[in-house]
Amino acid sequence: MGVRNGILMEEAGTIPSTPLARARLNLLKLHLSLQGVRFRAGLRWSCWWSGGALTAGSRLGVHHKTIFQGLGSVQIGDDVTLGYALAGFLGTPIILQPRLPAAKIVIGNGSAIMNGCCFCANEEIRIGAMCRIGANCYIVDSDFHGIRPDERDTPGKTAPVVIEDNVWLGVSAVVLKGIRVGKDSIVGAHAVVTKDVPNGAIVAGNPARVVGSAYDRPSDLRTEPGE
């Protein structure tokens, strides 16, 4: 028995063999299905309440509480997953927040957004296809106020964020305004990305720096004779 995209799956050789176990499995499946319906309804209701616009492709899976906040738009592609039962941060919702009327958040086909993520846009956040965004990640396209002490009441600088296809953000990674994260790259857990990330790069730290390449074969793995 396993969980895939938030839905319990029966794997070969693991189907419960007793009536009680099968009944418990069926009840759990029903619970997860009804929970998904509730989460999808909550997302659409919060969009309506905020006055924004939400468009979603086919086979959207909403497996965690997801809240829409703002006056802008969220565009979700096909086969996107929002939340996962085993991703932790169960008490922290996913926040999709296009604040201003012209602001936009785009999530590409096949991407998975884990529990507790917050995407906050004054202009645009664009996530490509087949991305894996770990739990509790923050992506923002604005400073939201000035940097200098005498400018704290000003709106601050804003610049679009682009996460290209097949990017993996580790848990609690932060991506700041104006950043382009190149395709196939990996951002380590708790990294703070302040500069563009090249295609296929592995970055880590605060501020994030390149520590490797996803295109390289591991060179530090040795096998002793007989292994």
WOZILIN-V57082 format. One line per field, one symbol per residue. psi: psi as a letter, one per 30 degrees, with the letter a starting at -180 (. if undefined). burial: b if it has 16 or more other ideal C-beta (glycine too) atoms within 10 Angstrom, else e. A space follows every 10 residues. Layout:
BEGIN
psi: ???
burial: ???
END
This chain:
BEGIN
psi: klkkhfkkkk lkggkkflee eeeeeeeeee eeeeeeeeee eeeeeeeeef gakkkkalhk jjglkkkkkl fakkjkalhk kjlkfggahf gjlkkjijel eflkkkklkg lkklkgkjjj kfdkkjkalh ljjlkgkkkk glffllekeg gfglflkkkl kkjakhkjkl kglkklkgkj jlkglkklkg ljjflkklkg kkllljlklk fakffkkkfg kkklkf.
burial: eeeebbbbee eeeeeeeeee eeeeeeeeee ebeebbeebb ebbeebbeeb ebbbebeeeb bbbbbbbbbb ebbbbbbebb bbbbeebebe eebbbbbbbe eebbbbbbbb bbbbbbbbbb bbbbbbbbbb bbbbbbbbbb bbbeeeeeee eeeeeeebeb bbbbbbbbbb bbbbbbbbbb bbbbbbbbeb bbbeeebebb bbbbeeebee eeeeeeeeee eeeeeee
END
